[in-house]
Each structure stands twice: as C-alpha cells, then as structure tokens.
Amino acid sequence: MYVPIRKGPIYIWRCLGVLTALSLAIAAGGRAPAAAGPDTFVKTENLLRVHVLGLRNDHGDIRCSLFSSAEDFPNNGDLMAKTTTAPIVGRSATCEFTGIAPGVYAVVLFHDENADGKFNRNWIGLPEEGYGFSNDAPAHFHPPRFDDASFSFAGGTLEIPVNIHYW
C-alpha cells in the first residue's frame, strides 16, 4: 500500500526541528541532556552585604571600602580597595560588594554627610563625619589594624553589621 508523503510547510519545520535536535545531540557527544531541575539555571554570585547601623540622619550617603590586605588600609590613598556608595533611607544604609573572591577582607566606611566624597576632619584632625570598621574594630586616636577589622569570606552571601561612630 502506498502512503503519500506530505510536503507542506509544517512537515518541513518538523524535519528541521528533528535535524537540529540530532545535531545538538551529536555535538554533545551523544549524551542525553540532563533533566532540568530547580537549580539548573541558578547562577550564584558572591555577595558581601554591609549593614550600617547608628546613622544620626539621612543627609549625604555612605562610602564603603573593601580591603583584601593590610596594604593601604584604611586610607586607600593608592586606591587598593574596592569602594561603593550607598544611599541613606530612614537612617539606615546597606553597601553591597558583588563578585568578590573568597578570602580575608576588612571594611572601612564613613557617613559622607555633605556628599563631597571626602572624610572631613576638623582643624585638629578629629572626624567631623561618622565612621566605622568591620568587626566594630575600635579606633582610639588612630585607625585599627587590618587584623582587628578583618573577617573571612568563604563565598556565597555574607551579611555583616557595622556600627557607625561620631565624635
């Protein structure tokens, strides 16, 4: 018995689809594709989130710097740190650092109340704006050492609080 072959547009698209699937299977080494699960398309990115606590007002913004070594800590004069700016809303702010590798880090931040991008000091050198360090490392007439402010980051997402201090 003779069965006529249909050669309409739908038939052609189906043939192209089958040929494409076969080509992809051959290119994949003949392996069957893995079943898609809930985590198949999820890409995790390393994220450090710094929550700034104790702000006295919503003026200006928060400047956060992330250091990976004691070199240039905490001044960042040689621009060794990764720096970000966060807005202040309701006397709170959160700085986020994405795409960072696992390692040991320290955070330095200040409340840039006049939004001039500088950590302002008075004529005798005392801070006119709020400041803080990771681990709430104390600063008594000089900044803390990197070791006092440092913490380990294993990857994934880490959230740390930093209390801000004003003179």
C-alpha positions as CSV (number, residue, x, y, z in Angstrom):
1,M,0.0,0.0,0.0
2,Y,1.3,3.4,-1.0
3,V,1.1,6.3,1.5
4,P,1.7,9.7,0.1
5,I,4.3,11.9,1.8
6,R,3.1,15.3,2.8
7,K,5.5,18.1,1.9
8,G,3.7,21.2,3.3
9,P,5.3,23.9,5.5
10,I,4.5,22.1,8.8
11,Y,6.3,19.0,7.6
12,I,9.4,21.0,6.6
13,W,9.6,22.7,10.0
14,R,9.2,19.4,11.8
15,C,12.1,17.9,9.8
16,L,14.2,20.9,10.6
17,G,13.5,20.6,14.3
18,V,14.4,16.9,14.3
19,L,17.6,17.6,12.4
20,T,18.5,20.4,14.8
21,A,17.9,18.1,17.8
22,L,20.0,15.4,16.3
23,S,22.8,17.8,15.5
24,L,22.9,19.1,19.1
25,A,22.9,15.5,20.4
26,I,25.9,14.6,18.2
27,A,27.7,17.8,19.2
28,A,27.1,16.9,22.9
29,G,29.0,13.6,22.4
30,G,25.9,11.5,22.0
31,R,24.9,12.0,25.7
32,A,21.3,12.6,26.6
33,P,20.7,16.0,28.1
34,A,20.3,16.1,31.9
35,A,16.9,16.7,33.3
36,A,16.4,20.3,34.3
37,G,15.9,20.7,38.0
38,P,15.1,23.8,40.1
39,D,18.8,24.8,40.4
40,T,19.8,24.2,36.7
41,F,19.7,27.9,35.7
42,V,20.5,29.5,39.1
43,K,23.9,31.3,39.0
44,T,25.2,32.1,42.4
45,E,27.3,35.2,42.7
46,N,29.4,36.0,45.8
47,L,27.9,38.9,47.7
48,L,29.1,40.8,50.8
49,R,26.3,43.0,52.2
50,V,27.3,45.6,54.9
51,H,24.5,46.9,57.0
52,V,25.4,50.4,58.5
53,L,23.8,50.9,61.9
54,G,23.6,54.1,64.1
55,L,23.3,56.8,61.5
56,R,22.2,60.1,63.0
57,N,20.4,61.5,59.9
58,D,19.6,60.8,56.2
59,H,22.0,63.5,54.9
60,G,24.5,62.6,52.2
61,D,25.4,59.0,51.7
62,I,27.6,56.1,52.9
63,R,31.0,55.4,51.4
64,C,32.3,51.8,52.0
65,S,35.7,50.5,51.0
66,L,36.6,46.8,51.0
67,F,40.3,45.9,51.6
68,S,41.8,42.5,50.8
69,S,45.1,43.2,52.6
70,A,46.7,45.5,55.2
71,E,48.4,47.4,52.3
72,D,47.0,50.9,52.2
73,F,44.4,50.1,55.0
74,P,42.4,52.1,55.9
75,N,43.2,55.3,53.9
76,N,43.0,53.9,50.3
77,G,45.4,56.5,49.1
78,D,46.8,54.2,46.4
79,L,43.2,53.0,45.5
80,M,43.9,49.5,46.6
81,A,40.3,48.9,47.9
82,K,37.0,48.4,46.1
83,T,34.7,51.3,47.0
84,T,31.0,51.7,46.7
85,T,28.4,54.3,47.7
86,A,25.0,53.6,49.3
87,P,22.1,55.9,49.8
88,I,20.6,56.5,53.3
89,V,16.9,55.9,53.8
90,G,15.3,56.0,57.2
91,R,18.7,56.4,58.9
92,S,19.9,53.1,57.5
93,A,22.1,52.1,54.6
94,T,23.5,48.9,53.0
95,C,26.6,48.7,51.0
96,E,26.9,45.7,48.6
97,F,30.1,44.2,47.1
98,T,29.4,41.6,44.4
99,G,31.7,39.3,42.5
100,I,34.4,39.1,45.2
101,A,36.6,36.0,45.6
102,P,36.7,34.1,48.9
103,G,39.4,35.5,51.2
104,V,40.1,37.7,54.1
105,Y,38.7,41.3,54.0
106,A,38.2,44.4,56.1
107,V,35.6,47.1,55.6
108,V,36.1,50.9,56.3
109,L,33.1,53.2,55.9
110,F,32.1,56.8,56.6
111,H,28.9,58.9,56.6
112,D,29.6,61.5,53.9
113,E,27.0,63.9,55.3
114,N,27.9,66.8,52.9
115,A,28.3,64.4,49.9
116,D,31.7,65.8,49.0
117,G,33.3,62.4,48.6
118,K,35.8,63.1,51.4
119,F,36.2,62.1,55.0
120,N,36.1,65.5,56.6
121,R,38.1,66.3,59.8
122,N,38.2,69.5,61.9
123,W,41.3,71.7,62.4
124,I,42.9,69.3,65.0
125,G,42.2,66.2,62.9
126,L,39.2,64.8,64.6
127,P,36.4,63.4,62.4
128,E,33.5,65.6,61.5
129,E,31.6,62.7,60.0
130,G,30.7,59.3,61.3
131,Y,32.9,56.3,60.6
132,G,33.1,52.6,61.2
133,F,35.1,49.4,60.7
134,S,34.2,45.8,60.2
135,N,34.1,43.7,63.4
136,D,33.3,47.1,65.0
137,A,37.1,47.4,65.5
138,P,37.7,50.3,67.8
139,A,39.6,53.4,66.7
140,H,41.2,55.3,69.6
141,F,43.0,58.3,68.2
142,H,44.2,56.1,65.3
143,P,42.6,53.6,63.0
144,P,42.5,49.9,63.9
145,R,44.9,47.4,62.4
146,F,43.8,45.4,59.4
147,D,43.9,42.2,61.6
148,D,41.5,43.8,64.1
149,A,38.9,44.7,61.4
150,S,39.4,41.6,59.1
151,F,37.0,38.7,58.6
152,S,36.9,35.6,56.5
153,F,34.7,35.4,53.5
154,A,34.1,31.8,52.2
155,G,31.9,32.8,49.2
156,G,28.2,32.8,48.7
157,T,26.4,35.6,50.6
158,L,27.6,37.2,53.8
159,E,25.9,40.0,55.8
160,I,27.8,41.9,58.4
161,P,26.7,44.8,60.6
162,V,28.9,47.9,61.2
163,N,28.1,50.4,63.8
164,I,28.9,54.0,62.9
165,H,30.6,56.3,65.4
166,Y,30.5,60.1,65.7
167,W,32.7,62.4,67.7
